[in-house]
Amino acid sequence: MQDKTNNQESSLTRRDFIKTAAIGAGAAAIVSMSLTEGQSQTQPAEAPKTQPSATPLKLEDVLKKAREKLYPRCRVCPECDGRACSGEVPGMGGIGSGKSFHNNYDSLAKIQLKMKTFHDVKKPDTSITLWGHKLAVPILSAATGGVTYNMGLKGKMTDEEYIDALLGGCIKAGTIGMAADGIGDPLDIYEIRLKAVAKYNGKAIATIKPKTQEEIIKRIRMIEKAGGLAFAVDIDSAGRAARALPGQTVEPKTMKQLKELAQCTKLPFIIKGIMTVEEAEMAVECGAAGIVVSNHGGRVLDHTPGSADVLAPIADKVKGKIVIFVDGGIRYGADVLKMLALGADAVLVGRPLLRGAVGGGQDGVALLINKMKNELVDSMVLTGTADVKKVKRDILIV
Ligand SMILES: Cc1cc2nc3c(=O)[nH]c(=O)nc-3n(C[C@H](O)[C@H](O)[C@H](O)COP(=O)(O)O)c2cc1C
């Protein structure tokens, strides 16, 4: 009987399997969810106090609920590698053939870790400080926008609920998140996100699309008012410059324009979407405080390398001069450690935390971050790494 089931399953295509799983999940009962401090050994010191609950939130329940709500935009695959959703932009996938998304995942998967157990590292330090703000883990939520047009959540989750889940969940896990700026999002949606930034005392980074200088500076002023920690411009969204609708101008930026953005505010300026050593050095030169090594989750240009493939040479040139974030395909704590060993100061996680927010709200996000934190701690012990701020590249077999 067992064999028959296995044979039937293996004869299905992967997409069919995922679809079947999603429909099955739709019929499943969802247990009530609540994660509280003290239930998880990974709960960070900085997390706010919450009421204890008898029913711990389970990962499988969060993913089941996420699948129910997100299907067919996201199948919530067991491995989020961009295969099932290739070409689905808008949606949750990678653009065109999906190669850039696949490359993110594959570039990390091919790196192996050297196991070392002859040492005295028992309780590694996972904390970092970002512009004066201490984080329990070097893991931030990436900006993910488009609750309706990307995630298909109309009538299931509002923009307000989504950003609250994402930013609030990060804070519960002792870290911070990023707020998105969709290319076609009206200003009132942006205001909703900044309200959440203000609600969490500015413990968030707000992103801005590479709109006209005037539009960007208007949004920088809004972020200053909300008390945001920093702002990022996802300059890689400029690919849509040629086909942007009226009133939705996005554009590549010159050095002069980038300098103007860095100089117009005291907020740290992060340039998101750096994939070459040259542009990383230019980001330093124009006064940016941080870069995100990123191909936008493979969503803007087909056939780019994975971010883990380009990170090391970038870090070798600009480490210490600018804060280096990286994102793309980071799914496990071991992936976080690999990125740190390649030279990142911190990582951003997109789709997995999106699923957490949709499937379990703030607690779903915190659960997923804490799971990654657990895995990171284990990986640090087993590679003899005492501190996330001093990860040696020689723990990698590249
Ligand atoms: C549905 C979706 C929406 C996104 N929206 C934005 C956005 O508005 N601004 C932005 O800078 N990046 C956006 N991104 C890219 C993410 O910030 C991040 O670079 C990417 O998701 C990281 O890859 P990962 O999802 O594999 O972790 C989006 C990604 C997804 C999947």
The ligand as an SDF file (V2000), in Angstrom:
LIG
                    3D

 31 33  0  0  0  0  0  0  0  0999 V2000
    5.9770   39.2380   -3.9180 C   0  0  0  0  0  0  0  0  0  0  0  0
    7.2330   40.0470   -3.8170 C   0  0  0  0  0  0  0  0  0  0  0  0
    7.1590   41.4330   -3.7720 C   0  0  0  0  0  0  0  0  0  0  0  0
    8.3170   42.2000   -3.6820 C   0  0  0  0  0  0  0  0  0  0  0  0
    8.2070   43.5660   -3.5880 N   0  0  0  0  0  0  0  0  0  0  0  0
    9.3210   44.3220   -3.4360 C   0  0  0  0  0  0  0  0  0  0  0  0
    9.2340   45.7430   -3.2770 C   0  0  0  0  0  0  0  0  0  0  0  0
    8.1560   46.3310   -3.2890 O   0  0  0  0  0  0  0  0  0  0  0  0
   10.3870   46.4370   -3.1090 N   0  0  0  0  0  0  0  0  0  0  0  0
   11.6080   45.8190   -3.0840 C   0  0  0  0  0  0  0  0  0  0  0  0
   12.6290   46.4850   -2.9260 O   0  0  0  0  0  0  0  0  0  0  0  0
   11.7160   44.4790   -3.2470 N   0  0  0  0  0  0  0  0  0  0  0  0
   10.6140   43.7270   -3.4130 C   0  0  0  0  0  0  0  0  0  0  0  0
   10.7310   42.3560   -3.5510 N   0  0  0  0  0  0  0  0  0  0  0  0
   12.0690   41.7450   -3.5090 C   0  0  0  0  0  0  0  0  0  0  0  0
   12.4810   41.4280   -2.0780 C   0  0  0  0  0  0  0  0  0  0  0  0
   12.6780   42.5930   -1.3270 O   0  0  0  0  0  0  0  0  0  0  0  0
   13.7820   40.6070   -2.0070 C   0  0  0  0  0  0  0  0  0  0  0  0
   14.7830   41.2710   -2.7380 O   0  0  0  0  0  0  0  0  0  0  0  0
   13.6240   39.1860   -2.5260 C   0  0  0  0  0  0  0  0  0  0  0  0
   12.3330   38.6880   -2.2780 O   0  0  0  0  0  0  0  0  0  0  0  0
   14.6540   38.2790   -1.8540 C   0  0  0  0  0  0  0  0  0  0  0  0
   14.5810   36.9850   -2.3270 O   0  0  0  0  0  0  0  0  0  0  0  0
   13.8240   35.7730   -1.5730 P   0  0  0  0  0  0  0  0  0  0  0  0
   12.3540   36.0540   -1.7100 O   0  0  0  0  0  0  0  0  0  0  0  0
   14.2510   34.5890   -2.3530 O   0  0  0  0  0  0  0  0  0  0  0  0
   14.2640   35.7630   -0.1390 O   0  0  0  0  0  0  0  0  0  0  0  0
    9.5750   41.5710   -3.6500 C   0  0  0  0  0  0  0  0  0  0  0  0
    9.6560   40.1700   -3.6920 C   0  0  0  0  0  0  0  0  0  0  0  0
    8.5080   39.4080   -3.7690 C   0  0  0  0  0  0  0  0  0  0  0  0
    8.6280   37.9100   -3.8070 C   0  0  0  0  0  0  0  0  0  0  0  0
  1  2  1  0
  2  3  1  0
  2 30  2  0
  3  4  2  0
  4  5  1  0
  4 28  1  0
  5  6  2  0
  6  7  1  0
  6 13  1  0
  7  8  2  0
  7  9  1  0
  9 10  1  0
 10 11  2  0
 10 12  1  0
 12 13  2  0
 13 14  1  0
 14 15  1  0
 14 28  1  0
 15 16  1  0
 16 17  1  0
 16 18  1  0
 18 19  1  0
 18 20  1  0
 20 21  1  0
 20 22  1  0
 22 23  1  0
 23 24  1  0
 24 25  2  0
 24 26  1  0
 24 27  1  0
 28 29  2  0
 29 30  1  0
 30 31  1  0
M  END
$$$$
